[in-house]
Amino acid sequence: MCGIVGYIGKQQAAPIVVAGLESLEYRGYDSAGIAEISDSSAFITKQAGRVSGLKDSVAKNTHTSHVAIGHTRWATHGSPTTANAHPHSNTDQTIMVVHNGIIENFQAIKTKLQAEGYTFVSQTDTEVIPHLIDYYYRASNDLTLAFRQALQDLQGAYGIAVVSTHEPNKILVARLSSPLVVGVGKGEYFLASDPSAVMDYTKEVIFLNDFDVATITADGCVVHNLKQEKSSKPVAELLDYDSQQASLGDFPHFMLKEIFEAPATIRSASLGRVKAAENIVKLGGLESVIAQLKYIDRIVIVACGTSYYAGLVGEYLLEEIAGIAVEVQLASEFKYRNEPFSRSTALLAISQSGETADTIAALKKVEDYGVLRIGIVNATGSTIARMTDAGVYCHAGPEQAVASTKAFIAQVTVLAQIALSLGSPSNKLFKPLLQELEDLPAKAQQVLDTAPSIKKIAEKYAHHRDFLFIGRGYSFPSALEGALKLKEVSYIHAEGYAAGEMKHGPLAMIDEHFPTFALATDSVLLDKTYSNIEEIKARKGPVVAVATVGNKAIAKLCDDVIYIPATLAQTQPLLEAIATQLFAYYIAVAKDLNVDRPRNLAKSVTVE
Ligand code: M6R
């Protein structure tokens, strides 16, 4: 999705802003641009395509500038052209704006401004902002006032940064439902929609809240909240961020690197939390709400995409281990549903980025219901992490590939821990599951060690157009997630199904050209899954199975088998996910696709 970076201080601003834009490239974008202020003149450089192109153009500039804002755009209103790229400006280029989010009432504002004589050169919603600020500025000659007045007219979601030749030594920013942080340096400030873009310069960041308007100069940052009508001195937080984790190392793609981080991810998510020898699981992030949790008899999990599928595994875990009724809802559906909600229900939001618009909206929906809101989030300090009452961080480190891999591993690990912490140690699964969480990193490594044979199998199936993924019990969410992974990186049509549903429709698709990926690991339901595989084989459908080491029978039944170590049914989704992730990865590589940045997708979906 779109990214914002800004700088004000003593250094040359453009290289810092461009480097920040480069670090946001992984989020997905199609054009990029920068506005610099130099001696009360504005310089706008923007173009469709990669940041590297922008970097080359900016390098040709000869002016000096200590104030700049930049943007990577992921097209929503209007195609990815230079004209639609940000920054946008008013007609005489005295006010420059970059914007993330959507201005829902832009058409009405545009019509009003056109009637006032304003002309527009792009198809974007964003372009109304500089013109609107210009409109108000003409009446007051006060940029801050004009900006605030313009904001009052905007409906939708935004992270906005403004620079202007009228007041050349400041950056104005505003936030509503779209993340923005201000990095604090010595005599300099950085601005970014994602803290990772400023982490090479400072670890001290100010998180802006909804309705905050900040005025940033080289000497300070003042924040005014439009809703509360008050100004405050913002407090910077120290972020724990290892920029090494965000680099490729020796791996050809981030997706592969992140899949190979699975053992470390499970270890890191369990560190200090899981103590099998003492029979305890300790989640510091939930301690403040432990009393409230005692009265919870229903949990609604809200999430999108892969995080939603992790939630489905969580549903099985929480019901079986903690005995609490769970419902998992797609955040995009939850927010528009009218369902009865009592205070004995808790809302659990799962999100890698912590910035997914629909998940944020789901949390906002219950803001006034008085229900407990818990988060399972990877990105520290993100919007969801800050808006929930309590939560458990995934500690998976930065995830760069658009396809979520290690985050799923961390989310399921944390869900197992939450299930244990809400359950009773007398549950017969308590001790074995606790022990298994400690043993899992080694087992995850064993799955990774089979990568060369998974690669061979993937290459054999890379030419297929369709794929079905099936599983039962804990392996059903694995089937859904496996299908999502395959379709998003390989563009192969893939569907996940509960194996028991085959005869209710999907079996009709099966023939020798339609392969099935069967999650057939050891469980009480394995015989039933065998029957489903038999039905597929009877119709000549090729079958790749994931099975538990030692299962020789399945090799006779299926065309290809990927073996994973024996584990509890409750932890099978973790090992199965590594197998399906590798399978999807190697198919995408075989098809020579852009694995880390699949077409049409963005890493963090910050608009509805
Ligand atoms: O950051 P989140 O976990 O909230 O993101 C949710 C989905 O957008 C995300 O999982 C998406 O489905 C991934 N591309 C899947 O690999």
Residues whose N, C-alpha, C, O or C-beta is under 5 A from the ligand:
A	BS01	M6R	C304 G305 T306 S307 I350 S351 Q352 S353 G354 T356 V402 A403 S404 K603 V605
